[in-house]
């Protein structure tokens, strides 16, 4: 799954993706950037 890295300012493949849930119930995928190691997340559809 691809996400946007705020540090690299580029779209990258998320390394070690894990599906998680926010406090208000939205689904998201969390992981790290393969280039710089910064945390990345992407909100996904709940369907």
MODELLER restraints for C-alpha pairs under 7 A, 6 or more apart:
rsr = mdl.restraints
at = mdl.atoms
rsr.add(forms.Gaussian(group=physical.xy_distance, feature=features.Distance(at['CA:1:A'], at['CA:13:A']), mean=5.72, stdev=0.5))
rsr.add(forms.Gaussian(group=physical.xy_distance, feature=features.Distance(at['CA:1:A'], at['CA:14:A']), mean=5.87, stdev=0.5))
rsr.add(forms.Gaussian(group=physical.xy_distance, feature=features.Distance(at['CA:2:A'], at['CA:11:A']), mean=6.54, stdev=0.5))
rsr.add(forms.Gaussian(group=physical.xy_distance, feature=features.Distance(at['CA:2:A'], at['CA:12:A']), mean=5.43, stdev=0.5))
rsr.add(forms.Gaussian(group=physical.xy_distance, feature=features.Distance(at['CA:2:A'], at['CA:13:A']), mean=4.26, stdev=0.5))
rsr.add(forms.Gaussian(group=physical.xy_distance, feature=features.Distance(at['CA:2:A'], at['CA:14:A']), mean=5.55, stdev=0.5))
rsr.add(forms.Gaussian(group=physical.xy_distance, feature=features.Distance(at['CA:3:A'], at['CA:11:A']), mean=5.56, stdev=0.5))
rsr.add(forms.Gaussian(group=physical.xy_distance, feature=features.Distance(at['CA:3:A'], at['CA:12:A']), mean=5.66, stdev=0.5))
rsr.add(forms.Gaussian(group=physical.xy_distance, feature=features.Distance(at['CA:3:A'], at['CA:13:A']), mean=6.26, stdev=0.5))
rsr.add(forms.Gaussian(group=physical.xy_distance, feature=features.Distance(at['CA:3:A'], at['CA:14:A']), mean=6.09, stdev=0.5))
rsr.add(forms.Gaussian(group=physical.xy_distance, feature=features.Distance(at['CA:3:A'], at['CA:40:A']), mean=6.84, stdev=0.5))
rsr.add(forms.Gaussian(group=physical.xy_distance, feature=features.Distance(at['CA:3:A'], at['CA:41:A']), mean=6.67, stdev=0.5))
rsr.add(forms.Gaussian(group=physical.xy_distance, feature=features.Distance(at['CA:3:A'], at['CA:42:A']), mean=5.85, stdev=0.5))
rsr.add(forms.Gaussian(group=physical.xy_distance, feature=features.Distance(at['CA:4:A'], at['CA:10:A']), mean=5.78, stdev=0.5))
rsr.add(forms.Gaussian(group=physical.xy_distance, feature=features.Distance(at['CA:4:A'], at['CA:11:A']), mean=4.39, stdev=0.5))
rsr.add(forms.Gaussian(group=physical.xy_distance, feature=features.Distance(at['CA:4:A'], at['CA:12:A']), mean=6.16, stdev=0.5))
rsr.add(forms.Gaussian(group=physical.xy_distance, feature=features.Distance(at['CA:5:A'], at['CA:11:A']), mean=6.18, stdev=0.5))
rsr.add(forms.Gaussian(group=physical.xy_distance, feature=features.Distance(at['CA:5:A'], at['CA:12:A']), mean=6.78, stdev=0.5))
rsr.add(forms.Gaussian(group=physical.xy_distance, feature=features.Distance(at['CA:5:A'], at['CA:33:A']), mean=6.62, stdev=0.5))
rsr.add(forms.Gaussian(group=physical.xy_distance, feature=features.Distance(at['CA:5:A'], at['CA:40:A']), mean=6.10, stdev=0.5))
rsr.add(forms.Gaussian(group=physical.xy_distance, feature=features.Distance(at['CA:12:A'], at['CA:33:A']), mean=6.94, stdev=0.5))
rsr.add(forms.Gaussian(group=physical.xy_distance, feature=features.Distance(at['CA:14:A'], at['CA:31:A']), mean=5.68, stdev=0.5))
rsr.add(forms.Gaussian(group=physical.xy_distance, feature=features.Distance(at['CA:14:A'], at['CA:32:A']), mean=5.85, stdev=0.5))
rsr.add(forms.Gaussian(group=physical.xy_distance, feature=features.Distance(at['CA:14:A'], at['CA:33:A']), mean=5.81, stdev=0.5))
rsr.add(forms.Gaussian(group=physical.xy_distance, feature=features.Distance(at['CA:15:A'], at['CA:31:A']), mean=5.60, stdev=0.5))
rsr.add(forms.Gaussian(group=physical.xy_distance, feature=features.Distance(at['CA:15:A'], at['CA:32:A']), mean=5.15, stdev=0.5))
rsr.add(forms.Gaussian(group=physical.xy_distance, feature=features.Distance(at['CA:15:A'], at['CA:33:A']), mean=5.96, stdev=0.5))
rsr.add(forms.Gaussian(group=physical.xy_distance, feature=features.Distance(at['CA:15:A'], at['CA:34:A']), mean=5.75, stdev=0.5))
rsr.add(forms.Gaussian(group=physical.xy_distance, feature=features.Distance(at['CA:16:A'], at['CA:31:A']), mean=5.38, stdev=0.5))
rsr.add(forms.Gaussian(group=physical.xy_distance, feature=features.Distance(at['CA:16:A'], at['CA:32:A']), mean=6.73, stdev=0.5))
rsr.add(forms.Gaussian(group=physical.xy_distance, feature=features.Distance(at['CA:17:A'], at['CA:29:A']), mean=6.07, stdev=0.5))
rsr.add(forms.Gaussian(group=physical.xy_distance, feature=features.Distance(at['CA:17:A'], at['CA:30:A']), mean=5.53, stdev=0.5))
rsr.add(forms.Gaussian(group=physical.xy_distance, feature=features.Distance(at['CA:17:A'], at['CA:31:A']), mean=4.65, stdev=0.5))
rsr.add(forms.Gaussian(group=physical.xy_distance, feature=features.Distance(at['CA:18:A'], at['CA:29:A']), mean=5.44, stdev=0.5))
rsr.add(forms.Gaussian(group=physical.xy_distance, feature=features.Distance(at['CA:18:A'], at['CA:30:A']), mean=5.24, stdev=0.5))
rsr.add(forms.Gaussian(group=physical.xy_distance, feature=features.Distance(at['CA:18:A'], at['CA:31:A']), mean=6.32, stdev=0.5))
rsr.add(forms.Gaussian(group=physical.xy_distance, feature=features.Distance(at['CA:19:A'], at['CA:28:A']), mean=5.83, stdev=0.5))
rsr.add(forms.Gaussian(group=physical.xy_distance, feature=features.Distance(at['CA:19:A'], at['CA:29:A']), mean=4.45, stdev=0.5))
rsr.add(forms.Gaussian(group=physical.xy_distance, feature=features.Distance(at['CA:19:A'], at['CA:30:A']), mean=6.33, stdev=0.5))
rsr.add(forms.Gaussian(group=physical.xy_distance, feature=features.Distance(at['CA:20:A'], at['CA:27:A']), mean=5.98, stdev=0.5))
rsr.add(forms.Gaussian(group=physical.xy_distance, feature=features.Distance(at['CA:20:A'], at['CA:28:A']), mean=5.37, stdev=0.5))
rsr.add(forms.Gaussian(group=physical.xy_distance, feature=features.Distance(at['CA:20:A'], at['CA:29:A']), mean=5.91, stdev=0.5))
rsr.add(forms.Gaussian(group=physical.xy_distance, feature=features.Distance(at['CA:20:A'], at['CA:30:A']), mean=6.86, stdev=0.5))
rsr.add(forms.Gaussian(group=physical.xy_distance, feature=features.Distance(at['CA:21:A'], at['CA:27:A']), mean=4.69, stdev=0.5))
rsr.add(forms.Gaussian(group=physical.xy_distance, feature=features.Distance(at['CA:21:A'], at['CA:28:A']), mean=6.00, stdev=0.5))
rsr.add(forms.Gaussian(group=physical.xy_distance, feature=features.Distance(at['CA:27:A'], at['CA:43:A']), mean=6.02, stdev=0.5))
rsr.add(forms.Gaussian(group=physical.xy_distance, feature=features.Distance(at['CA:27:A'], at['CA:44:A']), mean=5.68, stdev=0.5))
rsr.add(forms.Gaussian(group=physical.xy_distance, feature=features.Distance(at['CA:27:A'], at['CA:45:A']), mean=6.82, stdev=0.5))
rsr.add(forms.Gaussian(group=physical.xy_distance, feature=features.Distance(at['CA:27:A'], at['CA:46:A']), mean=6.06, stdev=0.5))
rsr.add(forms.Gaussian(group=physical.xy_distance, feature=features.Distance(at['CA:28:A'], at['CA:41:A']), mean=6.66, stdev=0.5))
rsr.add(forms.Gaussian(group=physical.xy_distance, feature=features.Distance(at['CA:28:A'], at['CA:42:A']), mean=5.44, stdev=0.5))
rsr.add(forms.Gaussian(group=physical.xy_distance, feature=features.Distance(at['CA:28:A'], at['CA:43:A']), mean=4.15, stdev=0.5))
rsr.add(forms.Gaussian(group=physical.xy_distance, feature=features.Distance(at['CA:28:A'], at['CA:44:A']), mean=5.25, stdev=0.5))
rsr.add(forms.Gaussian(group=physical.xy_distance, feature=features.Distance(at['CA:29:A'], at['CA:41:A']), mean=5.45, stdev=0.5))
rsr.add(forms.Gaussian(group=physical.xy_distance, feature=features.Distance(at['CA:29:A'], at['CA:42:A']), mean=5.28, stdev=0.5))
rsr.add(forms.Gaussian(group=physical.xy_distance, feature=features.Distance(at['CA:29:A'], at['CA:43:A']), mean=6.41, stdev=0.5))
rsr.add(forms.Gaussian(group=physical.xy_distance, feature=features.Distance(at['CA:30:A'], at['CA:40:A']), mean=5.89, stdev=0.5))
rsr.add(forms.Gaussian(group=physical.xy_distance, feature=features.Distance(at['CA:30:A'], at['CA:41:A']), mean=4.41, stdev=0.5))
rsr.add(forms.Gaussian(group=physical.xy_distance, feature=features.Distance(at['CA:30:A'], at['CA:42:A']), mean=6.74, stdev=0.5))
rsr.add(forms.Gaussian(group=physical.xy_distance, feature=features.Distance(at['CA:31:A'], at['CA:39:A']), mean=5.91, stdev=0.5))
rsr.add(forms.Gaussian(group=physical.xy_distance, feature=features.Distance(at['CA:31:A'], at['CA:40:A']), mean=5.34, stdev=0.5))
rsr.add(forms.Gaussian(group=physical.xy_distance, feature=features.Distance(at['CA:31:A'], at['CA:41:A']), mean=6.29, stdev=0.5))
rsr.add(forms.Gaussian(group=physical.xy_distance, feature=features.Distance(at['CA:32:A'], at['CA:38:A']), mean=5.52, stdev=0.5))
rsr.add(forms.Gaussian(group=physical.xy_distance, feature=features.Distance(at['CA:32:A'], at['CA:39:A']), mean=4.48, stdev=0.5))
rsr.add(forms.Gaussian(group=physical.xy_distance, feature=features.Distance(at['CA:32:A'], at['CA:40:A']), mean=5.23, stdev=0.5))
rsr.add(forms.Gaussian(group=physical.xy_distance, feature=features.Distance(at['CA:33:A'], at['CA:39:A']), mean=6.38, stdev=0.5))
rsr.add(forms.Gaussian(group=physical.xy_distance, feature=features.Distance(at['CA:33:A'], at['CA:40:A']), mean=6.35, stdev=0.5))
